[in-house]
Amino acid sequence: MDHLKVLHGHVFLKELDKDKALPQRLAALRSKIRALPFDYVIFDTPPALGPRIARPLLWSDIAILAVQPNLSSTTGLDDTFDAIKGVQRVNRGLAIYFR
């Protein structure tokens, strides 16, 4: 486990949700994240739509959607796909996988 680093979320994230000028700065963070000394960076986001999901998608190459075969998990898929399509306009290389 010496090669695994886990970084927790931060209470500051709530403040980021309110920042209207943030999208431009977040897009610039992609190169900084890619410069980190890790082979993989995994963003574990909450199961709800919003900026906390869209932002990591801007920085990612792959998104893995874990969907359970039940009504509550599948009813939000249209909104999820709409959000992903919006992000893919900026991050054209984003691939989506289901598990």
C-alpha positions in Angstrom: 0.0 0.0 0.0 3.0 2.3 -0.1 2.1 3.3 -3.6 -1.5 4.3 -2.9 -2.4 7.8 -1.8 -6.0 8.7 -0.7 -6.9 12.4 -0.5 -10.2 13.3 1.0 -12.7 15.8 -0.1 -12.7 19.2 1.6 -15.4 21.4 3.2 -14.1 24.1 0.8 -15.9 22.3 -2.0 -19.2 23.9 -1.0 -17.7 27.3 -1.7 -16.5 26.2 -5.1 -20.1 25.3 -6.0 -21.1 28.9 -5.7 -18.2 30.4 -7.8 -19.7 31.4 -11.2 -16.2 32.2 -12.8 -14.9 28.8 -11.8 -15.4 26.8 -15.1 -12.5 28.6 -16.8 -10.1 28.0 -13.9 -11.2 24.3 -13.6 -10.4 23.6 -17.3 -6.9 25.0 -16.7 -6.5 22.5 -13.8 -6.5 19.6 -16.2 -2.8 20.0 -17.0 -1.9 20.3 -13.3 -3.8 17.1 -12.5 -2.0 15.3 -15.4 1.3 16.5 -14.0 0.8 14.8 -10.7 3.2 11.9 -10.0 0.6 9.2 -10.2 -0.3 6.6 -12.9 -4.0 6.9 -12.0 -6.1 9.5 -10.3 -9.6 8.4 -9.3 -12.4 10.9 -8.5 -15.2 9.3 -6.6 -18.2 11.6 -6.9 -21.6 11.7 -5.2 -24.5 9.9 -7.0 -26.2 13.2 -8.0 -25.8 15.7 -10.8 -24.1 18.9 -10.4 -20.7 20.6 -10.4 -19.0 18.1 -8.3 -19.6 15.5 -11.0 -19.0 17.7 -14.0 -15.7 19.1 -12.8 -13.9 15.8 -12.5 -15.3 14.8 -15.9 -13.5 17.8 -17.4 -10.2 16.4 -16.1 -10.8 12.7 -16.9 -10.1 10.4 -19.7 -12.6 7.7 -18.6 -15.8 7.9 -16.6 -17.1 4.7 -15.1 -20.8 4.8 -14.2 -21.9 2.2 -11.7 -25.6 1.7 -12.2 -27.7 -0.7 -10.2 -30.6 -2.4 -12.0 -33.4 -0.6 -10.0 -35.8 2.2 -10.7 -34.0 4.9 -8.6 -30.7 4.2 -10.3 -32.0 4.2 -13.8 -34.4 7.2 -13.7 -31.6 9.7 -13.6 -29.7 8.3 -16.5 -31.1 10.8 -19.1 -30.0 13.7 -17.0 -26.6 12.0 -16.4 -26.1 11.5 -20.2 -27.1 15.1 -20.8 -24.4 16.2 -18.3 -21.8 14.0 -19.9 -22.6 15.2 -23.4 -22.2 18.8 -22.1 -18.8 17.9 -20.7 -17.8 16.1 -23.8 -18.1 19.3 -25.8 -15.1 20.6 -23.8 -13.4 17.2 -23.0 -13.8 15.5 -26.4 -11.7 12.5 -25.4 -13.9 11.5 -22.4 -14.9 7.8 -22.7 -17.8 6.4 -20.7 -18.1 2.8 -19.4 -20.9 1.2 -17.4 -20.4 -1.3 -14.6 
